[in-house]
Amino acid sequence: MIKLIDYVTAINGINCTPALSLEGVEINGAYVCDMLSDVMGSAQSGQVWITIMKHLNVIAVASMTGIPAIIFAKGNEPEPLIIEKAIEEGILLISSKLPTFELAGILYKLLYP
């Protein structure tokens, strides 16, 4: 496990949900996918979700699966309505300019140095 804040720092991430704190959140891996049904069936609690999708349904899927944070790749940023819903559900939204492959690789190196 690592602290989410360490990962966000490593990927130069921006917290799109500043009302929610990164402090105290620990992650144990990631699920990288842009298909909601696959994430619902395979993602595990404690993983971050790396995706480019930024619509309202990602918040529901993250909430159902116990995902504490969604990492938006390639500079994608969610709309205000998505941010509002994420705050209600306690889901952190992070944006990074890095592509999904690099985001996953950086997390892997942090988890398995």
C-alpha positions in Angstrom: 0.0 0.0 0.0 1.0 3.6 -0.6 -0.4 6.9 0.3 -2.5 8.5 -2.5 -0.8 11.8 -1.9 2.6 10.3 -2.8 1.1 9.0 -6.1 -0.6 12.3 -6.9 2.7 14.0 -6.3 4.6 11.6 -8.6 2.2 12.1 -11.5 1.9 15.9 -11.0 -1.8 15.4 -10.4 -4.3 18.1 -9.7 -7.0 17.5 -7.1 -10.2 18.4 -8.9 -12.2 17.8 -5.7 -10.3 20.2 -3.3 -13.2 19.9 -0.7 -11.9 16.3 -0.2 -8.5 15.7 1.4 -5.9 13.3 -0.1 -4.4 12.9 3.4 -5.0 9.5 5.0 -6.1 7.8 1.8 -4.1 4.7 1.0 -4.2 2.7 -2.3 -3.2 -0.8 -3.1 -3.2 -0.8 -6.9 -5.1 0.5 -9.9 -7.6 -0.6 -12.5 -7.1 0.8 -15.9 -10.2 0.7 -18.1 -12.7 2.8 -20.1 -15.5 0.3 -20.0 -17.9 0.8 -17.1 -19.2 -2.8 -16.9 -15.6 -4.2 -16.8 -14.7 -1.9 -13.9 -17.9 -2.9 -12.1 -17.0 -6.5 -12.4 -13.3 -6.4 -11.8 -12.0 -3.4 -9.9 -11.4 -3.8 -6.3 -11.8 -1.7 -3.2 -8.7 0.4 -2.5 -7.6 0.6 -6.1 -7.5 3.9 -8.0 -9.3 3.9 -11.4 -7.2 5.3 -14.3 -9.4 6.4 -17.2 -10.2 9.1 -19.7 -14.0 8.9 -19.1 -15.3 11.9 -17.2 -19.1 11.5 -17.2 -21.4 11.1 -14.3 -21.6 7.3 -14.4 -17.9 7.0 -13.4 -18.8 8.4 -10.0 -21.5 5.7 -9.5 -19.2 2.9 -10.5 -16.4 4.1 -8.3 -18.8 4.4 -5.4 -20.2 0.9 -5.9 -16.7 -0.7 -6.2 -15.0 1.1 -3.3 -12.6 3.0 -5.5 -11.4 6.0 -3.4 -10.1 8.0 -6.4 -10.4 8.4 -10.1 -7.3 9.4 -12.0 -8.1 11.2 -15.3 -5.4 10.7 -17.9 -4.2 12.9 -20.7 -5.2 16.2 -19.0 -8.9 15.3 -18.9 -10.8 17.3 -16.3 -14.4 16.6 -15.1 -17.2 19.1 -15.4 -18.5 20.9 -12.3 -21.6 18.6 -12.0 -19.3 15.6 -11.9 -17.1 17.2 -9.3 -20.1 18.1 -7.2 -21.4 14.5 -7.3 -17.9 13.1 -6.5 -17.7 15.3 -3.4 -21.1 14.0 -2.3 -19.9 10.4 -2.7 -16.5 11.1 -1.2 -14.6 10.1 -4.4 -11.4 12.0 -5.1 -11.0 13.2 -8.7 -7.4 13.7 -9.9 -6.3 15.0 -13.3 -2.9 14.3 -14.8 -1.4 15.3 -18.2 0.3 11.9 -18.4 -1.1 9.0 -20.6 -2.6 6.0 -19.0 0.4 3.8 -19.6 2.7 6.1 -17.7 0.2 6.6 -14.9 0.0 2.8 -14.4 3.8 2.4 -14.7 4.5 5.1 -12.1 2.1 3.5 -9.6 3.6 0.1 -10.2 7.1 1.4 -9.4 5.8 3.0 -6.2 4.0 -0.1 -5.1 6.9 -2.5 -6.0 10.2 -0.5 -5.7 
